[in-house]
Amino acid sequence: MKYSKQEVIQYVKEEDVKFIRLAFCDVFGKQKNISIMPEELPRAFEYGIAFDASAIAGFGDELRSDLLLHPDPETLMLLPWRPEHGKVVRMFCSISYPDGRFFECDTRTILINAVKAAKEKGYKFKFGAEQEFYLFKLNENGEPTEETYDNAGYMDIAPDDKGENIRREICLMLEQMGIRPESSHHEEGPGQNEIDFRYSSPVEAADNAMTFQTVVKTVSKRNGLSADFRAKPIADKPGNGFHINISVKSDDEKECMHHMIAGVLNKIKDMTAFLNPSENSYERFGHCKAPIYISWSSENRSQLVRIPAAVGEYRRAELRSPDPTANPYLAFALMIYAGIYGIENELELPYVADLNLYTAKQEALAEFDKLPETLKAACDYACESDFIREYIPKAILDIYCGK
């Protein structure tokens, strides 16, 4: 349900809500929040709530530290793991300077603006997310160990799959919050799990991706476990992917899916620093279904982009290179702009790669370009890209690439 400002105020009063969390994230997608009391809610909606941003990476320093949070009433969500009496709710926020100007490092608003730009050009994008994570046991001090929760494999069942009840609890909690998981299962790695989501609008999908990681970490900790979303938690085991499903429709109902995919492939090297923002991200590429070559195919999981078997409204493209350390707002925004670039320039897809890139001979692989193989290489592509400089504020680019 999407609430208006007045409906939020009424809900808080009727449901005995005692704390309202105003949520946002830093440029890397790490969620932050500040809590306010119910009597402060009208002020929050009218003027925004000030906070000291000097300690948040990329948000300024002591000389320019004051920013304002403006809650989005449509994102009101009850946090079901908090007490029943004295409830806690959360809303995502936009961020502005005290004089009302848009704060350029507010990545959620960057995505909102990308959606608006697409709509003005007659395109509607939808996203679905598939995030993988490992479960590790905790030691007697409550700190993560290197011991995985189980030794099960791909789509194994209980009792080998010990994560079954954890995934069930995560999915039920998400449903309580109005987020609908599509499927869940054990992944290839020991203690590795995956939960997939239904399609939704870009901003809602990014909000859900943020919420998902919070819920997974909360449920895991309650069960004496640690959830790890790093790209490569264990050196010789499968990495964690953040597979992003994307579809597009045009107002004139012209077929533009292949142009959109071609645009993403065309700009993928420029975008990689934002889809894979850590050194650890590059340890995942080229192993255990994590792509390294720039290619596409239908159904083939060895490709960078695959088009899963589906018809009608379920037809989509899946980008397989991002990992869960990516900021979903930036990732989705860049994919939208790359898709628009492909559509408007009527880019054609390269030759379909109907071969297994993990077992292909070297002479066949030599025909394909590669993703950047280090964070430095990815940052070099980003810094030299007119595409990135057009859509990513200089402050964010400098933070990601250490300029």
Secondary structure, DSSP 8 states (H G I E B T S, - for coil): ----HHHHHHHHHHTTEEEEEEEEE-TT--EEEEEE-GGGHHHHHHT-EEEE-TTSTTS--TTS-EEEEEE-GGG-EE-TTS-SSSEEEEEEEEEE-TTS-B-TT-HHHHHHHHHHHHHHTTEEEEEEEEEEEEEEEE-TTS-EEEEES----TT--TTT-TTHHHHHHHHHHHHHTT--EEEEEE-SSTTEEEEEE--B-HHHHHHHHHHHHHHHHHHHHHTTEEEE--S-SSTTS----EEEEEEEEETT----HHHHHHHHHHHHHHHHHHHS-SGGGGGTTTSTT---B--EEES-TTSSEEE-S--GGG--EEE----TTS-HHHHHHHHHHHHHHHHHTT--------S-TTT--HHHHTTS-B--SSHHHHHHHHHT-HHHHHHS-HHHHHHHHT-
